[in-house]
Amino acid sequence: MNEEEVEGRSLLDLASIIREARKLGIKLLLIGGYAVAAYTRGYRYTKDIDLLADRPAIGKLKGLLHNLGYSTRDTEFGLAASKRLNQGFSDLHISVGKIHDISTDKDYPFNPALFKNAKLLNVKGYFARTSSLKTRVVDLETLLVLKFMTVGRQKDTVDVLSLLLDRRKEVNQMFLAKRAKAVGLGAHLLNQIRDYARKLREGELDRIWFDVTASRLPHTENREIARFLANLADLLRQQ
């Protein structure tokens, strides 16, 4: 089974999970790499599924995942599951109560507004550019906060750049800054954005982009991305 087939299997599982969860009356919200792919042209391959759910849904979700061939385990932050594919594993994480980032040990707390502000989007993959799978995806500003908050993961850096390349004109920067401040991530995001700006100037972001996508960042976009980062940093400082 090659990467394209693995991705296809992962997307089929995601569709089954969304469909069956809906029948069970469970609200799920897509976050992570597939959420980025739903907003962008899909610049990188992923096979992992990341979702947000309410705690009362976890028991029902375990049975659903077992039926799809996943082994599950409870975690401090929700539910983790894995399924063997192509001599490796497809991983699934369902966050409950908060979205935890293990790279920084920081949390994004659950708020019912996340479901209210979610967007109904078409979810596609790196190979499967078209898809009939539609589901609720975390709003663009929250997704950027979640991706900006991580440290040391190239795939998250590429995800941030993907969102800035394809969607930066749609981002409500004031809303993003206020949301980051409200959940206690304002200072952390400010440091992260300053670091992104430095790496953009020094060419490090272009090297990371090339390592993951085997293509170069459009240099015509660098100035606009730099302006976006500078403006967002100013807004975060004012909060």
C-alpha positions in Angstrom: 0.0 0.0 0.0 1.6 3.3 -1.1 1.1 6.8 0.3 -1.8 7.5 -2.0 -3.6 4.4 -0.9 -2.9 5.0 2.8 -4.3 8.6 2.4 -7.4 7.2 0.7 -8.0 4.7 3.5 -7.5 7.4 6.1 -10.0 9.7 4.3 -12.5 6.8 4.1 -12.1 6.3 7.9 -12.7 10.0 8.5 -15.8 9.9 6.4 -17.1 6.8 8.3 -16.3 8.4 11.7 -18.1 11.7 10.8 -21.1 9.8 9.3 -21.5 7.4 12.3 -20.9 10.1 14.9 -23.7 12.2 13.3 -26.0 9.2 13.6 -25.1 8.9 17.3 -25.7 12.6 17.9 -22.0 13.3 18.5 -20.6 16.7 17.5 -17.0 16.4 16.1 -14.8 19.3 14.9 -11.9 18.7 12.5 -8.6 20.2 13.5 -5.0 19.3 12.5 -3.5 18.6 9.0 -6.8 17.7 7.3 -8.3 20.9 8.6 -5.4 22.8 6.9 -6.0 20.8 3.7 -9.7 21.8 3.8 -8.7 25.5 3.8 -5.8 25.3 1.3 -4.6 23.6 -1.8 -3.1 20.8 0.3 0.7 21.2 0.2 1.7 18.2 2.3 0.8 14.6 2.8 -0.9 13.4 6.0 -2.7 10.3 7.1 -3.4 11.3 10.7 -6.8 12.4 11.9 -7.3 15.1 14.6 -10.7 15.9 16.0 -12.3 17.8 18.9 -15.3 16.3 20.8 -17.2 16.7 24.1 -16.3 14.3 26.9 -19.7 12.6 27.0 -19.1 11.3 23.4 -15.9 9.4 24.2 -17.5 6.1 25.2 -19.6 5.9 22.0 -16.6 6.9 19.9 -14.5 4.0 21.3 -17.0 1.5 20.0 -17.1 3.2 16.6 -13.3 3.2 16.3 -13.0 -0.4 17.3 -15.5 -1.3 14.5 -13.2 0.5 12.0 -10.1 -1.5 13.2 -8.5 1.0 15.5 -7.0 0.2 18.9 -7.8 3.0 21.4 -6.4 4.2 24.6 -7.6 6.9 27.0 -5.2 9.8 27.5 -5.0 12.8 29.8 -6.3 14.9 27.0 -9.0 12.7 25.4 -8.7 9.6 23.3 -5.9 8.3 21.1 -6.3 5.6 18.5 -4.1 3.9 15.9 -4.6 1.5 13.0 -1.9 -0.4 11.1 -1.5 0.7 7.5 1.4 0.1 5.1 3.8 -1.3 7.6 3.1 1.7 9.8 0.3 3.3 11.6 -2.4 5.9 11.0 -2.9 7.8 14.2 -6.1 9.5 15.4 -6.4 11.9 18.3 -9.7 13.2 19.7 -9.3 16.1 22.1 -11.7 16.5 24.9 -12.1 19.7 27.1 -8.9 21.2 25.7 -6.5 20.8 22.8 -3.1 20.0 24.2 0.2 20.6 22.4 2.9 18.2 23.5 5.7 20.3 22.0 5.1 23.2 24.3 2.9 21.6 27.0 0.4 24.4 26.4 -3.4 24.1 26.0 -6.2 25.6 24.0 -9.3 25.3 26.2 -12.6 24.1 24.9 -15.3 26.6 24.3 -18.7 26.0 22.8 -18.0 28.9 20.4 -15.6 26.6 18.6 -18.5 24.6 17.2 -20.6 27.7 16.6 -17.8 29.3 14.6 -16.9 26.2 12.7 -17.0 26.1 8.9 -18.6 23.4 6.7 -15.8 22.6 4.3 -14.8 20.0 1.7 -12.0 17.8 3.1 -9.5 16.6 0.6 -6.0 15.1 0.7 -2.6 15.7 -0.9 -3.3 13.1 -3.6 -7.1 13.2 -3.5 -7.6 16.8 -4.7 -11.3 16.4 -4.9 -13.6 14.8 -2.3 -17.2 14.5 -1.5 -16.4 14.5 2.3 -17.8 17.6 3.9 -17.6 18.3 7.7 -17.3 21.0 10.2 -13.8 22.4 10.4 -12.4 24.7 13.1 -12.5 28.3 12.1 -9.5 29.8 10.3 -8.3 32.0 13.1 -8.4 29.3 15.7 -6.6 26.9 13.4 -3.8 29.4 12.9 -3.5 29.9 16.7 -3.2 26.1 17.1 -0.6 25.8 14.4 1.4 28.9 15.6 1.6 27.6 19.1 3.6 24.5 18.3 7.4 24.4 18.4 9.9 22.3 16.5 7.6 20.5 14.0 8.3 21.1 10.4 4.8 19.9 9.3 3.2 22.6 11.5 5.4 25.3 10.0 4.4 24.2 6.6 0.7 24.3 7.7 1.1 27.9 8.9 2.7 28.9 5.6 0.0 27.1 3.7 -2.7 29.0 5.4 -0.9 32.3 5.0 -0.3 31.6 1.3 -3.9 30.7 0.5 -6.0 32.4 3.1 -4.2 35.3 4.8 -6.5 37.9 3.2 -9.5 36.3 4.9 -7.9 36.1 8.4 -9.5 38.4 10.9 -6.2 39.4 12.7 -7.9 41.3 15.5 -10.1 38.4 16.3 -7.1 36.1 16.2 -5.1 38.3 18.6 -8.0 38.7 21.0 -8.7 34.9 20.9 -5.0 34.1 21.7 -5.0 36.6 24.6 -8.3 35.3 26.0 -7.0 31.7 26.2 -3.7 32.7 27.7 -1.6 32.3 24.6 -1.0 35.9 23.7 2.6 36.2 24.9 3.5 32.8 23.5 2.1 33.6 20.1 3.9 36.9 20.0 7.2 35.1 20.5 6.3 32.6 17.9 5.4 35.1 15.3 8.6 37.1 16.0 10.5 33.8 15.4 8.6 33.2 12.2 9.4 36.7 11.0 13.1 36.1 11.7 13.1 32.7 10.0 11.4 34.3 7.0 14.1 36.9 6.7 16.9 34.4 7.1 15.5 32.0 4.5 14.9 29.2 7.1 11.2 29.0 6.3 12.0 28.5 2.6 14.3 25.6 3.6 11.7 24.0 5.7 9.1 24.4 3.0 11.4 22.7 0.5 12.2 19.9 2.9 8.5 19.0 3.2 7.0 20.0 -0.2 10.1 19.7 -2.5 9.1 23.1 -3.9 10.2 26.7 -3.1 8.1 29.3 -1.4 6.9 31.9 -3.9 9.3 34.8 -3.3 6.7 37.2 -4.5 4.7 36.2 -1.4 7.4 36.8 1.1 6.9 40.5 1.5 3.1 40.0 2.0 3.7 37.3 4.6 6.2 39.5 6.4 3.6 42.3 6.5 1.0 39.9 7.9 3.3 38.7 10.6 4.4 42.3 11.5 0.8 43.5 11.8 -0.3 40.5 13.8 2.7 41.0 16.2 1.5 44.7 16.7 -2.0 43.6 17.5 -0.8 41.0 20.0 1.4 43.6 21.7 -1.7 45.9 22.1 -3.8 43.2 23.8 
